[in-house]
Amino acid sequence: MRIRPSQPADADRLFQVWHDAVKATHHFLSAEDFAAIAGDVRTYLASASFWVADDEAGQPAAFMGMTGAHIDALFVDPARHGHGIGRALTDHARHHEEDGVLTVDVNEQNDGAVAFYERIGFVRFDRSALDDAGRPYPLLHLRRSISR
């Protein structure tokens, strides 16, 4: 597996990774919210930079977006869940930050993601009743000390 910066040509594949991962893990989303979020994600993918984890064939299998030491997005192709790709991306994040703490927000209803982050050392420090767009999907705010 290779981790590299995203390229504009990755956008369609990254959207497919996002789509498949959300369909596999976000059963709590209404169809209307999923469609609205999908539009936002297409815009986000076209305008932001990501770290991309390529599979053995050189195709994106996962991606992570960051703002400073905050993970904004981390999505892994569900066919690759449990293969260490998410851990590799979060480990990669620590090498690019200087403040000693890595943070992430995760949907409280996404049990698998919550368990993943807690398993790799993140702890809860706060909770929001709504997501960033004001929808009724609570967020857990997690942090992990970055060891170098």
C-alpha positions, 0 to 999 in steps of 0.5 A, spaced: 500 500 500 502 506 498 500 513 501 500 519 496 497 526 495 490 526 491 490 528 484 484 531 480 483 525 476 482 521 483 475 525 484 471 519 481 474 514 484 474 517 491 467 519 490 465 511 489 469 509 495 465 514 499 459 512 496 460 505 498 463 506 505 457 510 507 452 505 504 455 500 508 456 503 515 451 509 515 444 505 515 442 511 520 442 516 514 435 518 510 435 517 503 434 525 502 440 526 507 444 521 503 443 525 497 444 532 499 450 529 503 453 526 496 452 533 492 456 536 498 461 531 498 462 531 490 464 539 491 468 537 497 472 532 493 473 537 487 476 542 492 480 539 497 486 535 498 487 528 500 491 523 502 490 517 498 491 509 500 492 506 493 491 498 493 496 493 490 493 495 483 495 502 484 487 504 485 485 508 491 482 504 496 481 509 501 482 517 503 483 522 508 482 529 508 485 533 514 485 541 516 491 542 521 491 536 526 483 534 525 481 529 520 475 531 516 474 525 512 476 518 512 473 513 508 475 506 506 472 502 501 468 497 505 471 491 501 478 493 504 475 494 511 479 490 516 486 490 512 489 496 516 488 501 511 484 506 516 490 505 521 495 506 516 492 513 514 491 515 521 498 513 523 500 517 516 497 523 519 501 524 525 507 525 521 504 531 518 502 535 524 506 539 530 501 540 535 501 533 539 494 532 538 490 529 532 482 530 533 476 527 529 469 527 529 465 521 528 457 520 527 455 517 534 450 512 530 456 509 526 458 504 531 464 501 527 467 507 526 467 509 533 470 502 535 475 503 530 477 510 533 477 507 540 481 501 538 487 505 535 487 510 541 482 516 540 478 518 546 471 522 547 472 529 549 465 532 547 459 530 543 454 535 539 447 533 538 447 535 531 452 534 525 455 540 522 449 541 517 444 541 523 442 534 521 439 530 527 446 525 527 450 526 533 457 527 533 462 524 538 469 529 538 475 524 539 482 526 540 489 522 540 495 524 543 500 523 537 506 520 539 513 521 535 
